[in-house]
Amino acid sequence: MAFNGKYELESQENFEPLMKALGLSDNIIQKYKDLSNVIELTQNGNSFQATYNYGSKAITNDFTIGQESEFLSFTGHRVKALAKLEGENKLVITMDGLTATMDLSGDKIIEGFWDKTESPFETIVTFA
């Protein structure tokens, strides 16, 4: 099953701890928490493109499985990350102190974030 499609935010759990770990202020967290969020994914073999639309702001990251890539976060920070595919339906992206997963489940994408700091947290975001 390919990661191709457009998915709209359906729900999010523990969003604020993730944003705080990224160093965002409470004002910015509230702004992003209330924005509509759409992700568009395109897969061509081992190459992927993920475009996140936050209100009027869009960020696109291109990456290839097994190759280090530079990702741009919605905060404007650039980070090196490595993506791997676990089975046909799960992307795992690791970067400094954070692991992100994207599970393709029917017509939904379930995105998870795990922090590796002293105060670990788990954030789950569902797109449908």
KAGI-V653040 format. One record per residue. N is the residue number from 1. RES is the residue in three letters. PHI is phi in whole degrees, -180 to 180 (999 if undefined). PSI is psi in whole degrees, 0 to 359 (NA if undefined). OMEGA is omega in degrees with one decimal (none if undefined). Layout:
<<N,RES,PHI,PSI,OMEGA> <N,RES,PHI,PSI,OMEGA>>
//
This chain:
<<1,MET,999,128,-177.3> <2,ALA,-89,152,178.2> <3,PHE,-86,60,179.5> <4,ASN,-114,127,176.2> <5,GLY,155,176,178.5> <6,LYS,-119,128,-174.2> <7,TYR,-129,135,178.8> <8,GLU,-103,146,179.8> <9,LEU,-57,129,178.2> <10,GLU,-109,317,179.8> <11,SER,-159,162,176.1> <12,GLN,-149,139,179.2> <13,GLU,-122,135,177.3> <14,ASN,60,38,180.0> <15,PHE,-66,318,-175.3> <16,GLU,-63,318,177.3> <17,PRO,-59,323,177.4> <18,LEU,-63,313,-178.7> <19,MET,-64,321,177.4> <20,LYS,-65,321,178.6> <21,ALA,-65,332,177.5> <22,LEU,-83,359,175.0> <23,GLY,86,20,-178.3> <24,LEU,-86,147,178.1> <25,SER,-75,163,178.6> <26,ASP,-60,323,178.8> <27,ASN,-63,315,-180.0> <28,ILE,-68,319,178.8> <29,ILE,-58,314,-179.5> <30,GLN,-63,320,179.8> <31,LYS,-61,311,-178.0> <32,TYR,-72,328,-179.8> <33,LYS,-62,325,-176.1> <34,ASP,-91,354,-179.3> <35,LEU,-80,148,170.6> <36,SER,-70,148,-174.5> <37,ASN,-135,125,179.6> <38,VAL,-128,137,175.5> <39,ILE,-119,135,175.1> <40,GLU,-116,125,-177.8> <41,LEU,-118,139,175.0> <42,THR,-133,129,176.7> <43,GLN,-121,132,174.8> <44,ASN,-132,94,-174.9> <45,GLY,67,238,178.8> <46,ASN,-94,4,179.6> <47,SER,-100,138,-177.4> <48,PHE,-130,152,168.8> <49,GLN,-133,128,177.8> <50,ALA,-122,121,177.1> <51,THR,-115,120,177.5> <52,TYR,-102,128,177.6> <53,ASN,-110,114,177.6> <54,TYR,-111,97,-176.3> <55,GLY,61,241,-179.9> <56,SER,-95,1,-178.1> <57,LYS,-102,134,178.0> <58,ALA,-126,138,177.6> <59,ILE,-129,129,179.8> <60,THR,-117,132,175.1> <61,ASN,-123,129,175.2> <62,ASP,-107,136,179.5> <63,PHE,-153,160,179.8> <64,THR,-125,136,179.8> <65,ILE,-56,131,175.9> <66,GLY,83,359,179.5> <67,GLN,-119,137,176.7> <68,GLU,-66,135,-179.5> <69,SER,-132,160,175.2> <70,GLU,-99,126,179.3> <71,PHE,-108,145,173.6> <72,LEU,-107,125,179.5> <73,SER,-86,167,179.3> <74,PHE,-69,348,176.1> <75,THR,-86,354,179.9> <76,GLY,94,359,179.2> <77,HIS,-82,141,174.9> <78,ARG,-100,137,-178.2> <79,VAL,-142,142,175.5> <80,LYS,-81,138,-178.3> <81,ALA,-147,159,179.1> <82,LEU,-125,127,-179.8> <83,ALA,-107,141,172.8> <84,LYS,-137,158,179.4> <85,LEU,-108,126,176.1> <86,GLU,-108,108,-173.6> <87,GLY,70,203,-178.8> <88,GLU,-94,344,-168.1> <89,ASN,-122,13,-177.6> <90,LYS,-138,121,172.8> <91,LEU,-98,137,175.5> <92,VAL,-125,123,-178.6> <93,ILE,-121,122,-179.6> <94,THR,-113,138,177.3> <95,MET,-144,177,-176.3> <96,ASP,-54,107,174.8> <97,GLY,79,1,-175.4> <98,LEU,-143,139,172.5> <99,THR,-119,133,177.7> <100,ALA,-120,141,175.7> <101,THR,-126,151,172.3> <102,MET,-130,114,177.9> <103,ASP,-105,124,176.0> <104,LEU,-89,117,-176.3> <105,SER,-131,95,-176.3> <106,GLY,63,240,-179.7> <107,ASP,-99,19,-178.7> <108,LYS,-123,153,169.1> <109,ILE,-115,125,176.2> <110,ILE,-110,116,-175.6> <111,GLU,-105,130,179.7> <112,GLY,-124,149,178.0> <113,PHE,-132,132,178.0> <114,TRP,-127,127,-179.3> <115,ASP,-93,144,-178.2> <116,LYS,-111,30,-178.9> <117,THR,-94,188,179.8> <118,GLU,-64,333,178.7> <119,SER,-116,74,-174.6> <120,PRO,-65,152,177.9> <121,PHE,-145,167,176.5> <122,GLU,-131,130,177.7> <123,THR,-120,131,178.7> <124,ILE,-119,128,179.1> <125,VAL,-125,129,-178.9> <126,THR,-113,132,177.0> <127,PHE,-117,140,177.7> <128,ALA,-133,NA,none>>
//
